[in-house]
């Protein structure tokens, strides 16, 4: 419950902080600074997301290669089991 109240307080403060100065109760008027941070942060965020996407893509390619190798090994093992059915009947 406390976290919910703190969350609401921070959201209300953020909204109050970016209100235009033309309103009589808006004292902080941080909108211009927020725009500067957003303008500088969006390219950094794009680079970060791009790097993560590249890493996920590389991992996906590695997983596909590994799955293909496993399928080939299973097919080879199945072919060997069919060629030598006596080895399987050890019971």
C-alpha positions as CSV (number, residue, x, y, z in Angstrom):
1,X,0.0,0.0,0.0
2,X,2.9,2.3,0.8
3,X,4.4,1.8,-2.6
4,X,1.1,2.7,-4.3
5,X,0.9,6.0,-2.4
6,X,4.6,6.8,-3.1
7,X,4.0,6.0,-6.8
8,X,1.0,8.4,-6.9
9,X,3.0,11.1,-5.2
10,X,5.9,10.8,-7.7
11,X,3.5,10.8,-10.7
12,X,1.7,13.9,-9.4
13,X,5.0,15.6,-8.8
14,X,6.2,14.8,-12.3
15,X,3.0,16.2,-13.8
16,X,3.3,19.3,-11.6
17,X,7.0,19.8,-12.5
18,X,6.3,20.1,-16.2
19,X,3.3,22.4,-16.1
20,X,3.8,25.6,-18.1
21,X,4.8,28.7,-16.2
22,X,1.7,30.5,-17.4
23,X,-0.4,28.7,-14.8
24,X,-0.4,30.6,-11.5
25,X,0.4,27.6,-9.4
26,X,3.2,26.2,-11.6
27,X,6.5,27.2,-10.0
28,X,9.0,24.7,-11.3
29,X,8.4,24.8,-15.1
30,X,10.9,22.0,-16.0
31,X,9.3,21.2,-19.3
32,X,12.3,22.7,-21.3
33,X,14.8,20.6,-19.3
34,X,12.6,17.5,-19.8
35,X,12.6,18.1,-23.6
36,X,16.4,18.4,-23.5
37,X,16.7,15.1,-21.6
38,X,14.3,13.4,-24.0
39,X,16.1,14.7,-27.0
40,X,19.4,13.3,-25.7
41,X,18.0,10.1,-24.3
42,X,16.0,8.9,-27.2
43,X,19.1,8.2,-29.4
44,X,20.8,6.4,-26.5
45,X,17.7,4.3,-25.9
46,X,17.6,3.5,-29.6
47,X,21.2,2.3,-29.5
48,X,20.5,0.2,-26.4
49,X,17.5,-1.4,-28.0
50,X,19.4,-2.0,-31.2
51,X,22.3,-3.7,-29.3
52,X,19.8,-5.9,-27.4
53,X,18.1,-6.9,-30.7
54,X,21.4,-7.8,-32.2
55,X,22.3,-10.0,-29.2
56,X,18.9,-11.7,-29.4
57,X,19.3,-12.3,-33.1
58,X,22.8,-13.9,-32.6
59,X,21.5,-16.1,-29.8
60,X,18.6,-17.1,-32.0
61,X,20.9,-18.1,-34.9
62,X,23.1,-20.1,-32.5
63,X,20.0,-21.9,-31.1
64,X,18.8,-22.8,-34.6
65,X,22.3,-24.2,-35.5
66,X,22.3,-26.2,-32.3
67,X,18.8,-27.5,-32.9
68,X,19.8,-28.6,-36.4
69,X,22.8,-30.4,-35.1
70,X,20.7,-32.2,-32.5
71,X,18.2,-33.2,-35.2
72,X,21.0,-34.6,-37.3
73,X,22.4,-36.6,-34.4
74,X,19.0,-38.0,-33.6
75,X,18.5,-39.0,-37.2
76,X,21.9,-40.6,-37.3
77,X,21.2,-42.5,-34.0
78,X,17.8,-43.7,-35.4
79,X,19.5,-44.9,-38.6
80,X,22.1,-46.8,-36.6
81,X,19.4,-48.3,-34.4
82,X,17.5,-49.5,-37.5
83,X,20.7,-50.9,-39.0
84,X,21.7,-52.8,-35.8
85,X,18.4,-53.9,-34.2
86,X,20.2,-56.5,-32.1
87,X,22.0,-54.0,-30.0
88,X,18.7,-52.6,-28.8
89,X,17.5,-56.1,-27.6
90,X,19.9,-56.4,-24.7
91,X,17.1,-57.1,-22.1
